[in-house]
């Protein structure tokens, strides 16, 4: 696969090295001469040019690449590169770095972005995932489908603990993708029994808060502690009149 990366800073170079190690062909573009650290990624092609200009992207042969990664430190530049890649060169897939979370709402298909990558959001999700028990945490959203991956670590006393996967009434909008028990990922089967401390990975197609609350209640809810068969409490009745002592 051929990948063009706009932005040859530390992020762009790191991505390039990883892709090269996986056998892909990489071209790095940057308009700053100081970013041309060719010796740091010798196997990549390098191009000193402004990736926001069509002539530069033409020189980088975007019509012959499968993926464009907009990895500059400027959100405006990343949006322009993504838009040009889609509209002028019909690149199949664009990945854009989001530097300022406030700009994340713009990184969608209207600007030619297939996959926005927000480092602050990813780090927040990973922190929450690491320390939260019993709460549903969104890990990642698949941009094209709109579905999201969620994680929840089951509390020891969660109501689903001890139940088989097949006996749980999973919402129609969600699918259990994996169970992580200790350091072992488990592909869920109908006969698997959930245990306290299990980390569940789920895919949900819904963005409706009510649907996500349903999933949260199902997996994060605690069992009913009221004793079975206990009589319903009754309201106290006033005692009847008593005979007065003679």
N, C-alpha and C positions, 0 to 999 in steps of 0.2 A: 504494500500500500504506500502511496506517495502522499506526504503531508507537508503543507506549507504553514509555517509558524510566523506570524507577524509579531515582532517584539523579541529582540535577542538579549533581553536582560536575564537576570538570574532565573526567573520563572521559565522563560522561553527556552533557555539553554538546558535547564533540567528536564523539561518535557522532551526536548530533542534527544538528549542522551538516552532517556528511557525508551523512546520509540526506536532509536537506532539499535539498542540492545535487543529489541524484539524483532529485528530484521526489516524494519520499514525504511523507506527513503525519505529524507527530510531536507527541506529548504528553509533557512532562516532569513528573515528580512528585517532590517532596521535602518532608520534614516540617520542615526547618530554614528559617526565614525568611531567614537569611543566604545561602542557596543560590539564592534567587529573583532571579537576575541576568537578568531578562527582556531587558534591552537587549543582552545578548551573543548571544541567539538569538531575535530578535524574531519570526521566522516560525513558531516553535513555539507550541503551547498550553502553558500553565503551570498547575500545580495544587499548592497548598500543602496537603499532607495526608500521612498516614502510609501508605505503600504496603503495609504489612503488615496493614492493616485492610480487610475486605471492602467496607465502605461507601465507602472512598476509591477502591478499584478499580472499584466500581460507578459512582462519580461520574466516573471517567476513561473510562468506557464500554469496558471490556475486551471486552465481548461484541461489539464492533464493530471489533476490531483483529485483524490477522493475526499480529503478532509482539509479544512482550513481552521487553524487555531489562532484566534485573536488574543494575544497574551501580553499586550502592552500595558503600561501603568496608567493609561488614559482611557477612561470609559468611552468618551466620544470617538476616539480612534478605533476602539474595538467594535463599536456599533457600525461605523462607516465601513470598516474592512468586511464585516459579516454581510452587510447589505450588498456591497459590491460583489462579493464572492457569489452570492445567491443570484442576484439579478443580472449581472454582466457575464458571469462565467458558469452559472448553473452547477456550482459545486454541490455534491450530494449531501455533505454534512459540515456544519459549522459549529465550532465550540468557542465560546467567548468568555473571557475572564471579567468578572464584576469586581471592580476595586472598591467602589462605594456602595454599601447595601441600599442606600436611598435611591440609587439608580436601577435597582434590580427589576423594577416593573417595566422598564423599557426593553429589557433583553428578551424579546419574544420573536415570533415569526414575522411580525410586521417589520422588524429590523433585520430579518434574515438569520436570526439566531436559532439554531436547533437545540443547543445545550448550553445554558448559562451556568457558569461555575463561580459561586460566591464563597470565597474562603472563610469570611466571618460566619456565614450561615452554616457551612459544613463543620467548622470548629465548634460552634454552639451546639449543634446536634450531637457531635461526638462527646462533648462534655456532659450534656444531659443524659445521653445513653449510658455513660460510664457511672454516673452517680445516682440515677433515678431508679427506684424500684416501685412497680405497681402503676406507673404512669406511661401512657402511650407517647412515644417520641418520634416525630417525623425525621427520617434519615435523608431521604432523597426523593425528588420528583422527576418522573420521566416526562420530558418536555413535550414530546410528540403526542403521547397518549393522555397525559394529564394524571395518570395513576401515580401513587406515591408509595414508597416503602416506609413502614413503621416498625419500631422496635418496642418491646415491653419485656421487662424482667419480672417474672411472676413472684409475688410475695409468698412466703411460706404458707400463709393462711388464706390465700386466694381461693375463691369458690370453685375454680376449675381444676385445682390441684387434685390429683388422684383420679381424674376423669380420662377416659379414652378420647382420642381425637374425634373418632366417629360419633361419639355420644354428645358432642358439644354442638349447639345450634349456632353455627357460624353465620354471620350476616351474608346475604347474597352478594354484597358489594366487596367482600374481602376474602382473601385466600391466605391460608397459612403456608408460607414458603419454606421455612426451615425452623428447626429447633436446635439451639446451641446449648449443650449441657457440658459445663466445665469448659474444656478446650476442644470438644468434639461436636462438629456439626452433624445433625441427624436429618435426613430427608423424612418428613412426617408420613407415617402410614396410618390407616384407620385404627390399628390396634395399639399404637403408641400411647402411653399414659403420661400426662403432664406432671412435672414435679416442681416443687418450690425451688426458686433460683433458676429455672429454665429461662433462657432468653429466646423469645419468639420473634421471628421476622415475618411480617405480613405485608401483602400487597393489597391496597384498597383503591378502587376506581372512583370512589366518592370524595367530593370536597364539601359535602353537606355537613355542617357541624353536628347536626342531630345524629347522622350515621356514625360519625367518629365518636360521639358520646356513647352511642350504643356499643361500639367495640370496646371502648374504655370500661364501661360498666360490666361487660361480659368478662373481660380478662383481669380487670383491676378490682372488681367487686369482691367483697368478703362474704362468707357464708352467713346465713341467718342464724343468730345465736339463740333465738328463743327456743325453749325446750319443746320437743315434739309432744303433741297430745296434751299440752297444758291447757287447762280450761280457760275460756275467754274471761277476762276480768269483767265483773258485773258491778254496776253502780250500787252503792250502799243504799239500803232502804231504811227509812226511819222506823224505829221500833213502835209496835202498836201500843195503844194506851194500856197502862197498868192499873190494876185495882188499887184504890187508895186504902191505906190501913184504916181500919175502923177506929 
